[in-house]
Amino acid sequence: MSEDKNQLGKISLAKKLVAPGEAEGPEEEARVPSTGSFRGLRTADALRALSTQLGVPGIDLERIGLSTDHLILPEEYARLRSVLPFFADQERLFVAVGSPDAAVLREVEEMTGLVPRCYVALPLPLLRAIDDAYGAKRGNKEFYFGRHARTAENRSTLLSLATILPRAHGKDAAVVTDPSTQEAGARDRLSVNEVGRLPEEISTLTKLPGGAIGVKCIVFADALDSERTACADALSSLGHVVCAVSTGHEFLQTLRTVDPLLVVLETSLPGIHGLELLRRMKASARFASVPIVLVGPPLSQPRTFGADAYLGRPLSPAEVVKSLERFLTSASQAQEDQEAAAGDKALGKEEVERLLIDGSRAFKAGRVDEAIAAMFKGAALDPLAFRVRYQLALMLGKVGRTHEAITELERATELLPGYFPALKNLAILYEKGGFRANAQGAWERAMEVAPDAATREKVARQLAKLWG
């Protein structure tokens, strides 16, 4: 704790949040509870110092309202891990924590199937909010409000703070970021010049892990080399075509150009979590009917999260073949149906292309809502269409829907990791959302694929400014 206190003190002095030897502030409600590292700092200043130290936005839980429907983590877990879910949608779960912990965030993702977006909160307000919010839920209350939330305001306005699009500033701000990230987010502009101008070949794959292009196959995604290889060999010996991959990114690249008859998917796949990949497949028109079998630790009552079956480790090739037999039989039967439906697939691709064109035209004509709706339809039809994801992200970012834009750009860069404009725009969106650590990572990735030395120098200067 003393090391944290010294670090926070140095940051606070460097950012001129407090003066040397400054005592506790005069305003009782603005002072941070006396918890070691935060003694003597006002709430917003302490959160700003934490944001600077940890690279994520700070959230004042005493100034927000939330729907108790969003408390989707078990209360016991929330108390044990000191994590408060305060906003959830079909894609993301926004959580407040005392300190970002990769292991906890991974647990949250495994429990909910949603991608966690992390905000840092002060310790005592966090514990109090967990107690009071879950207490409100137990009491069948629809909403919970922090003790300094301005409840006289319109309820929808107050609750909108939980979407992290706050309009208030100064002492009424619910979300604070470190100064360098705030300045970068205000300074840097998202580029939307590529809307309607991306050629199809920019996202065309010519190489896949294993060399498979356009085949009907079983996709076996497992990070454990020995079990993946043994099971894939056993399936291949029976005449099945198997595309074996070991990471989430390889899995996505494979899905883009093969016709999966069956998917075996490890829950904790590196790179992109297996449960996140499962959720995306089941939510898409293109892959919703593909049987998916999850692989994970041995559990007496495993949760399948919408998958068709669950296999516990260790995997025995013979047992895997036996367990997959009914799906393989169905897949063989479905192969003829898929061939008969080839025309429908072609029509689906044409529909995505039409939505892409219509959405781009609507955006350029100023009909932004219409454009975004068209792109969302295209993404639902084909979630692996890079041009749809990327241009949807630009549109959402342009109208201030920052977190949705971040999600779409994250998806786009997973599909095409080396596309510099996408990485640059993702870094800018992270800045606008207050996620300095993520922004730094995106800028570093952009530097690696920058088209020339002059661009790399510009990115280096951007990184230097972001470090403050």
C-alpha positions in Angstrom: 0.0 0.0 0.0 2.9 2.4 0.8 4.3 2.0 -2.7 0.8 2.7 -4.2 0.5 5.7 -1.9 3.9 7.1 -3.0 3.1 6.5 -6.7 -0.2 8.3 -6.4 1.4 11.1 -4.5 4.0 11.6 -7.2 1.3 11.6 -9.9 -0.9 14.0 -8.0 1.9 16.5 -7.5 3.1 16.1 -11.1 -0.4 16.8 -12.4 -0.8 19.6 -9.9 -3.8 17.9 -8.3 -2.5 18.8 -4.8 0.2 21.1 -3.4 3.1 19.7 -1.4 1.9 19.2 2.2 -1.7 20.0 1.3 -4.2 18.9 4.0 -7.6 17.4 3.5 -10.0 19.5 1.5 -12.6 21.6 3.2 -15.6 20.1 1.5 -16.8 16.9 3.3 -18.7 15.5 0.4 -15.8 16.1 -2.0 -13.1 14.5 0.2 -12.0 10.9 -0.5 -12.6 8.5 2.5 -9.4 8.2 4.5 -8.0 5.0 3.0 -4.2 5.5 3.0 -3.3 6.3 -0.6 -6.2 8.6 -1.1 -6.1 10.7 2.1 -6.1 14.4 1.4 -7.4 14.2 -2.2 -10.8 15.2 -3.4 -12.7 12.5 -5.1 -12.2 13.7 -8.7 -8.5 14.3 -8.1 -8.0 10.9 -6.6 -9.8 9.3 -9.5 -7.7 11.3 -11.9 -4.5 10.1 -10.2 -5.7 6.5 -10.3 -6.6 6.9 -14.0 -3.1 8.2 -14.6 -1.5 5.3 -12.7 -3.7 2.5 -14.2 -4.5 3.7 -17.7 -8.3 3.3 -17.4 -11.0 5.9 -16.7 -12.1 6.6 -13.2 -15.8 6.5 -12.2 -17.4 8.3 -9.2 -20.0 5.7 -8.2 -21.6 8.2 -5.8 -22.7 10.3 -8.8 -24.3 7.7 -11.1 -27.6 5.8 -11.3 -28.0 2.3 -12.6 -30.7 -0.2 -13.4 -30.5 -3.2 -11.0 -31.2 -5.4 -14.1 -27.5 -4.7 -15.0 -26.3 -6.4 -11.8 -25.7 -9.7 -13.6 -22.8 -10.9 -11.6 -23.7 -13.0 -8.4 -23.7 -10.8 -5.3 -21.3 -13.1 -3.6 -18.8 -12.8 -6.4 -19.1 -9.1 -6.6 -18.3 -8.8 -2.9 -15.5 -11.3 -3.1 -13.8 -9.7 -6.1 -14.8 -6.1 -5.3 -16.3 -5.7 -8.8 -19.6 -3.8 -9.6 -21.3 -4.3 -12.9 -23.1 -1.0 -13.7 -24.1 -1.3 -17.4 -24.7 -4.2 -19.7 -25.8 -4.7 -23.3 -25.6 -7.5 -25.8 -21.9 -7.0 -26.4 -20.3 -5.5 -23.3 -20.3 -5.4 -19.5 -19.1 -2.2 -17.9 -17.6 -2.9 -14.4 -16.1 -0.7 -11.7 -13.1 -2.2 -9.8 -10.6 -1.0 -7.3 -7.7 -2.1 -9.5 -7.8 -3.8 -13.0 -7.0 -7.5 -12.6 -6.7 -9.5 -15.8 -7.6 -12.7 -14.0 -10.8 -11.2 -12.6 -11.8 -9.7 -15.9 -11.4 -13.1 -17.5 -13.5 -14.7 -14.9 -16.2 -12.0 -15.5 -16.1 -12.8 -19.2 -16.4 -16.5 -18.6 -19.3 -16.0 -16.2 -21.3 -13.6 -18.4 -20.2 -14.3 -22.0 -19.8 -10.5 -22.3 -16.6 -8.4 -22.9 -15.8 -6.5 -19.7 -15.0 -2.7 -20.0 -13.1 -1.7 -16.9 -13.3 1.5 -14.8 -11.5 2.2 -11.6 -13.3 3.4 -8.5 -12.3 4.4 -5.0 -12.3 1.6 -2.5 -14.9 2.7 0.1 -17.4 4.1 -2.5 -17.0 0.8 -4.4 -17.8 -1.3 -1.4 -20.7 0.9 -0.4 -22.1 0.9 -4.0 -21.9 -2.9 -4.1 -23.7 -3.2 -0.8 -26.4 -0.6 -1.7 -26.9 -1.6 -5.3 -27.4 -5.3 -4.6 -29.5 -4.4 -1.6 -31.8 -2.4 -3.9 -31.9 -5.5 -6.2 -32.9 -7.7 -3.3 -35.5 -5.2 -2.3 -37.0 -5.5 -5.9 -36.1 -1.9 -6.7 -35.7 -1.0 -10.3 -32.9 1.5 -9.9 -30.1 2.4 -7.6 -28.7 5.9 -7.2 -25.4 6.9 -5.6 -25.7 9.2 -2.6 -24.6 12.3 -4.6 -26.4 11.6 -7.8 -28.6 14.5 -8.8 -31.9 12.7 -8.5 -33.9 15.8 -9.3 -32.8 15.4 -12.9 -34.7 13.5 -15.5 -34.3 9.9 -14.7 -33.2 8.9 -18.2 -30.6 11.6 -18.2 -29.2 10.4 -14.9 -29.2 6.7 -15.9 -27.4 7.7 -19.2 -24.3 8.2 -17.1 -24.0 4.5 -16.9 -23.5 4.4 -20.7 -20.4 6.4 -20.1 -21.4 9.3 -22.3 -21.4 11.9 -19.6 -22.2 15.5 -20.5 -21.5 17.1 -17.2 -18.0 18.4 -16.4 -16.2 19.7 -13.3 -17.5 18.7 -10.0 -20.6 17.0 -11.5 -18.6 14.7 -13.8 -19.2 11.0 -13.1 -16.2 9.8 -15.2 -12.7 11.3 -15.1 -9.6 10.5 -17.0 -5.9 11.5 -16.7 -5.1 14.9 -18.3 -2.9 13.6 -21.1 -5.6 11.2 -22.4 -8.3 13.8 -22.0 -6.2 16.3 -24.1 -5.5 13.6 -26.7 -9.2 12.7 -27.0 -10.2 16.3 -27.4 -7.4 17.0 -29.9 -7.4 13.9 -32.2 -10.1 13.5 -34.8 -11.6 10.3 -36.2 -11.1 10.0 -39.9 -14.2 9.0 -41.8 -12.9 9.6 -45.3 -12.8 5.9 -46.0 -16.5 5.4 -45.8 -17.6 4.1 -49.2 -14.1 4.0 -50.5 -12.7 0.6 -49.3 -12.1 -1.8 -52.1 -13.3 -5.4 -51.7 -9.8 -6.8 -52.1 -8.6 -5.0 -49.0 -10.2 -7.7 -46.8 -9.8 -10.7 -49.1 -7.8 -13.5 -47.5 -5.4 -15.6 -49.6 -3.8 -17.7 -46.8 -5.2 -19.5 -43.8 -3.7 -21.6 -41.0 -3.4 -25.1 -42.4 -3.7 -23.8 -46.0 -7.5 -24.4 -46.2 -9.4 -22.1 -48.5 -13.1 -22.4 -49.2 -13.5 -26.0 -47.8 -16.2 -27.6 -45.8 -14.6 -28.8 -42.6 -14.6 -29.3 -38.8 -12.9 -26.4 -37.1 -11.0 -27.6 -34.0 -9.9 -24.6 -31.9 -7.8 -25.6 -28.9 -4.7 -24.1 -27.4 -3.4 -27.4 -25.9 -1.2 -28.7 -28.7 -1.2 -32.4 -27.7 -4.9 -32.8 -27.3 -5.7 -30.7 -30.4 -3.3 -32.7 -32.6 -4.4 -36.1 -31.3 -8.1 -35.3 -31.7 -7.7 -33.7 -35.1 -5.7 -36.7 -36.4 -8.4 -39.1 -35.1 -11.1 -37.1 -36.9 -9.1 -36.9 -40.1 -8.5 -40.7 -40.0 -12.2 -41.1 -40.3 -12.3 -39.1 -43.5 -13.3 -35.7 -42.0 -11.5 -32.5 -43.2 -10.2 -30.7 -40.0 -8.9 -27.2 -39.7 -7.0 -27.1 -36.4 -6.1 -23.7 -34.9 -4.7 -22.7 -31.5 -5.8 -19.0 -31.0 -8.9 -16.9 -31.3 -7.4 -14.8 -34.1 -6.6 -17.9 -36.1 -10.1 -19.1 -35.5 -11.6 -15.9 -36.9 -9.3 -16.0 -39.9 -10.3 -19.6 -40.6 -14.0 -18.8 -40.3 -13.8 -16.1 -42.8 -13.3 -18.4 -45.8 -14.3 -21.9 -44.8 -17.8 -23.5 -44.4 -17.7 -25.0 -40.9 -19.8 -28.1 -40.6 -18.9 -28.4 -36.9 -16.9 -26.3 -34.4 -15.0 -27.5 -31.4 -14.1 -24.5 -29.3 -12.0 -24.1 -26.2 -13.7 -21.8 -23.7 -10.4 -20.0 -22.7 -8.9 -19.8 -26.2 -6.0 -17.3 -26.2 -6.3 -14.0 -28.1 -10.1 -13.8 -28.3 -12.0 -15.7 -25.6 -13.8 -18.8 -26.7 -17.1 -17.7 -25.1 -16.9 -14.4 -26.9 -16.4 -16.3 -30.2 -19.4 -18.6 -29.4 -21.6 -15.6 -28.7 -20.7 -13.9 -32.0 -21.4 -17.1 -34.0 -24.7 -17.7 -32.4 -25.8 -14.1 -32.9 -25.0 -14.1 -36.7 -27.2 -15.3 -39.5 -24.2 -16.9 -41.2 -23.2 -19.2 -38.4 -26.2 -19.5 -36.0 -27.0 -23.1 -37.2 -23.4 -24.4 -37.0 -23.1 -27.0 -34.1 -20.6 -25.8 -31.5 -19.1 -28.0 -28.9 -17.2 -26.3 -26.0 -14.1 -27.7 -24.4 -13.1 -26.7 -20.9 -12.3 -27.9 -17.4 -14.1 -30.9 -16.0 -17.4 -29.7 -14.4 -20.2 -31.7 -12.9 -22.8 -29.2 -14.2 -21.1 -27.1 -17.0 -22.8 -24.1 -18.5 -22.9 -24.2 -22.3 -23.8 -20.5 -22.9 -25.9 -21.6 -25.9 -23.4 -24.2 -27.3 -24.7 -27.6 -28.4 -22.5 -29.6 -26.0 -19.6 -29.5 -23.5 -16.5 -31.7 -23.3 -14.4 -31.7 -20.1 -10.7 -32.2 -20.1 -8.6 -34.2 -20.5 -9.7 -34.9 -24.1 -9.4 -38.5 -25.3 -9.5 -38.8 -29.1 -11.8 -41.9 -28.9 -14.2 -40.1 -26.5 -14.2 -37.0 -28.6 -15.1 -38.9 -31.8 -17.8 -40.7 -29.9 -19.2 -37.5 -28.4 -19.2 -35.7 -31.8 -20.7 -38.6 -33.7 -24.2 -37.3 -33.7 -23.1 -33.9 -34.8 -20.9 -35.4 -37.5 -23.8 -37.4 -38.8 -25.9 -34.3 -38.9 -23.1 -32.4 -40.5 -22.7 -35.0 -43.3 -26.5 -34.9 -43.9 -26.4 -31.1 -43.8 -23.6 -30.9 -46.4 -26.0 -31.8 -49.2 -28.4 -29.1 -47.9 -25.6 -26.6 -47.8 -24.7 -27.3 -51.4 -28.3 -26.9 -52.4 -28.4 -23.6 -50.6 -25.3 -22.2 -52.3 -27.5 -19.9 -54.2 -28.9 -18.5 -51.0 -25.3 -17.9 -49.7 -24.5 -16.0 -52.9 -27.7 -13.9 -52.4 -26.6 -13.3 -48.8 -23.3 -12.0 -49.9 -25.0 -9.7 -52.5 -27.3 -8.4 -49.7 -24.3 -7.5 -47.5 -22.7 -5.7 -50.4 -25.9 -3.8 -51.1 -26.3 -2.8 -47.5 -22.6 -1.6 -47.5 -23.3 0.6 -50.6 -26.6 1.9 -49.3 -25.2 2.7 -45.9 -22.2 4.5 -47.3 -24.4 6.6 -49.6 -26.8 7.4 -46.7 -23.9 8.5 -44.5 -22.5 10.8 -47.2 -26.0 12.3 -47.6 -26.2 13.1 -43.9 -28.7 10.3 -43.1 -26.5 8.9 -40.4 -29.2 6.8 -38.5 -30.2 5.2 -41.7 -26.6 4.5 -42.6 -25.8 2.9 -39.2 -28.9 0.8 -39.3 -27.9 -0.6 -42.8 -24.4 -1.4 -41.5 -25.8 -3.2 -38.4 -27.9 -5.3 -40.7 -24.9 -6.2 -42.8 -22.8 -7.1 -39.7 -25.7 -9.4 -38.5 -25.7 -11.2 -41.9 -21.9 -11.6 -42.0 -20.1 -10.7 -38.8 -16.7 -11.4 -40.5 -17.1 -8.8 -43.2 -14.2 -6.4 -42.4 -15.5 -3.5 -44.6 -18.9 -3.5 -42.8 -17.4 -3.6 -39.3 -14.8 -0.9 -40.1 -17.2 1.5 -41.7 -19.9 0.9 -39.0 -17.2 1.8 -36.4 -16.4 5.1 -38.2 -20.0 6.1 -38.4 -20.7 5.3 -34.7 -17.5 7.2 -33.7 -18.5 10.2 -35.7 -21.8 10.6 -33.8 -20.3 10.1 -30.4 -21.3 6.5 -29.8 -17.8 5.8 -28.6 -18.1 2.5 -26.9 -20.1 0.9 -29.7 -17.5 2.2 -32.1 -14.6 0.8 -30.1 -16.3 -2.6 -30.1 -16.8 -2.6 -33.9 -13.2 -1.4 -34.5 -11.8 -4.1 -32.2 -13.7 -6.6 -34.3 -12.4 -5.1 -37.5 -8.8 -5.2 -36.3 -9.2 -8.8 -35.3 -10.2 -9.5 -38.9 -7.5 -7.5 -40.5 -4.8 -6.9 -37.8 -2.3 -5.1 -40.0 -4.5 -2.3 -41.4 -2.9 0.9 -40.3 -6.0 3.3 -40.6 -8.1 1.0 -38.5 -5.5 0.8 -35.7 -5.0 4.6 -35.8 -8.7 5.2 -35.5 -9.0 2.6 -32.7 -6.3 4.4 -30.8 -8.2 7.7 -31.2 -11.4 6.1 -29.9 -9.6 4.6 -26.9 -8.4 8.1 -26.1 -11.9 9.6 -26.4 -13.1 6.8 -24.0 -10.4 7.5 -21.5 -8.6 4.2 -22.0 -5.0 5.3 -22.1 -3.4 1.9 -21.7 -5.5 0.6 -24.6 -4.7 3.6 -26.7 -1.0 3.2 -26.1 -1.2 -0.4 -27.2 -3.1 0.5 -30.4 -0.6 3.2 -31.3 2.2 0.8 -30.8 0.5 -1.7 -33.1 -0.1 1.0 -35.6 3.6 2.0 -35.5 4.6 -1.6 -36.4 2.5 -1.4 -39.6 2.9 2.2 -40.5 3.3 2.7 -44.3 6.5 4.8 -44.1 9.1 6.4 -41.8 7.4 9.8 -41.6 4.2 8.1 -40.4 6.1 6.1 -37.8 7.6 9.3 -36.5 4.2 10.9 -36.2 2.9 7.9 -34.2 6.0 8.1 -32.0 5.2 11.8 -31.2 1.6 10.8 -30.5 2.7 8.2 -28.0 5.0 10.7 -26.3 2.2 13.2 -25.9 -0.1 10.4 -24.5 2.5 9.6 -21.8 2.3 13.2 -20.8 
